[in-house]
Amino acid sequence: MGLFGNKGEIKKKMFETEVMDFKDIIAPASVEVGQNYVHLEEKYTKTYFVFSYPRYLSMGWLSPIINMDIPFDISFYFHPIETRDILKQLRNSVTEVQSEIIERQDKGLIRDPALETAFQDLEELRDRLQTAQEKMFKFGLYITVYVDDKKDLEQVETTLRSILESRLIYIKPALFQQKEGLISCFPYGTDLLAIHNTLNTAPLSSLFPFISFDLSSNEGILFGINNHNSSLVLFDRFSLENANMVIFAKSGSGKSYAVKLELLRSMMMGTDCVVIDPENEFKSLTTAVGGSFFKISLSSDSHINPFDLPALREGESPEDILRSNVINLVGLMRIMLGGLTPEEDAIMDRAIMETYAAKDITINSDPGKWDANVPLLSDLESVLETMQDAESLLERLRKFTKGTYGSFFNARSNINMENQLVVFGIRDMEDELRPIAMFIVMRYIWNTIRSVLKKRILVIDEAWWMMKEVDGASFLFGMCKRARKYWLGVTTITQDVSDFISSEYGKPIITNSSLQLLLKQSPASIDLVQSTFNLTDQEKYLLLETPVGEGIFFAGQKHVAISIRASYTEDQIITTNPEEVSKAKERLTSELKGEPIDGGLL
C-alpha cells in the first residue's frame, strides 16, 4: 500500500507542475555574457553609450544611425534636475570663470576666447533657466547592435564611430557591463548603466529621431503632397546634377497621369516638352494646349527620314557629326534587318558613308548645304546594289524601301518641332515595327535637341520597347548620359520592370537619373524593385498596398511618400480613365446642345 501511495504522490506532483507560460516562449534558449558582448541565441549583441557631445548639436544628427541597415535598439533616459539646484551650480561656475577673466586682465595677459565663450554660454543659460525657457536633464543615450557573427561587431563599431565622431560625438562600449547595457535598451524603462551627460532642453530637442524629408523649394513645380507631413513637394528637376527621371509602376497605377500633370505644369514655367506616346494617351493634352500631335504609322502622312543630319553647332566639327550619325544609322540597320554579322556590319558602315558621299555630304563639303542633299533609304539600296557580298542586306532592306513599309521609311521628313508640346503617337504602328519607329523618332528628336539649345523634357513612355533591342537600349542610355549638356531632362516610363532592369543598360539608366518615381507595384516584381532601389520592408509593402496616384518620390538623396493631386480643370484635361472620359464627352455634348450640365463645366 505504501508503495502505491508513493506512486500516487509522484503522479499528483507531476500533474501539479506549472505549465509553460508566455515568458518561456519569448525567453532566449541560451545567453552568454562576455566582456564586451552578449551571445543571445544565434545573435551577438554589443551595447555602447555616448559620453561626450559638442557645443552645438544640429537637428537630425541621429538620423544616419537610425537609417543604418542593421538591427539595433536605442534607449533615451531623461532624468530632470531641479532648476534651483542647477542655478546654484551655474552661479558658482560663472563666478569662477569671471574671476579668471579679471585675473588675466590684471596680469596684462591676452584674452582667452575659450573663457569668454564659456562665460557667455553660462550667462545665457542662466537667463533662460531663470525665465523657464529651458530645463536641465541628466541624459543617457545607449545603443545596442545585433549581428549574426562576432567578427561583424568590429565593423559595426567602426561605422558607428565614423558617423558620430564626424559630428564630435563620442561613444564607448559598456565593458564588463554588457548585461546591464542590454537590459537598459530593453523596453523596461530601467537605466542600469546610469552613464549621463547634463544637457538642457535645446540640444535634447535635436535627438528626436523621426524626421520626415521636406522637398519644398522656392523654384520648380508642384509634384504632389508629402504624405509624411502634408507639405507640398515643390521641386525643380533641373536643379540636380541631371534632370533625368525614371518612373516604374504597374498598369493603371497613375504613371501617365503623373507625367501629364508634370508636363502641363512645366509648360506653364516655359519648358518645352516632347513625348513618345505608344498608346496615344497624350493626344487630349496636346489638343488642350494647342500642341502638335504626329501620328507615326505606315499609313500616316507624317514622315521622318533616318538619314537626316543635325545642324552644326558652334564648336562641333563636321567630321564628328557625320561619324556619329553613321554609327547610329548602323545601329538602326541592326534593328531593322534583324541583326548584322561582323562582315555585314562593315559592309553597311561603308555603304552608308558612300550613300552620303554620293549626295556630296562629306567631311570636306559645306555643312550648310547638307540639308538640301540628304539621301533616302532607296539611295542606300542603290549603293548596296553595287557592292559585293551585299545580297542578303539588299533582300532585307527592300522591305523598307518598296511596298507597304516604304511609304513610311523611304520618305523625306515633314515634321516641325517648333511647338512647345510635340507628341509622337506610335499606337497604330505594328508591334514588330514599333522598336524601329521609336528608334527613328528618338534619333530625330535628339538631332533637333542638339541643334537648338532649349530647356526641354523628353518623355519616353513604355521605354521597355526600346530596351528589347541592344542598340535601342544603348542609344537611350547615351541620351540619358549626355542630356544634361543640352538642357534636357529624359523621363523613361515603364510597367515591365523586369525587362527594363534585366537589360545591361537598365541599371545605368536608373543611376543616371536623379529623380525616380515608384507607384504601385505588382507582387511579381516588388522584390526586384526593392533590391534595385534599396527599399526598406515598410516601403516595399507601401508600394504593394498604396492606392492609385500614390507612391515614393526620390530626388537625389531624399525621398518621400507622395500623393499626386490635380485640380479639377487639370484632371479634365489629362485623365484617361474611360469612365471619366465618357462623362466628360457627355457633358460636352449636353453643353453643345444647350442642355443643363450636372457636375460642373468641362
Helices and strands as residue ranges (DSSP letters): H 2-16, H 22-26, E 31-33, E 38-40, E 43-52, H 63-66, E 72-81, H 83-106, H 113-130, E 136-147, H 152-165, E 170-173, H 178-185, E 197-200, H 201-205, E 221-226, E 232-235, G 237-239, E 245-248, H 255-268, E 272-277, H 283-289, E 292-295, H 318-336, H 342-358, G 367-369, G 371-373, H 377-385, H 391-401, H 403-409, E 421-425, G 431-433, H 434-451, E 456-460, H 464-467, H 470-482, G 483-486, E 488-494, H 497-502, H 506-511, E 515-518, H 526-533, H 537-545, E 550-555, E 558-563, H 568-574, H 578-593
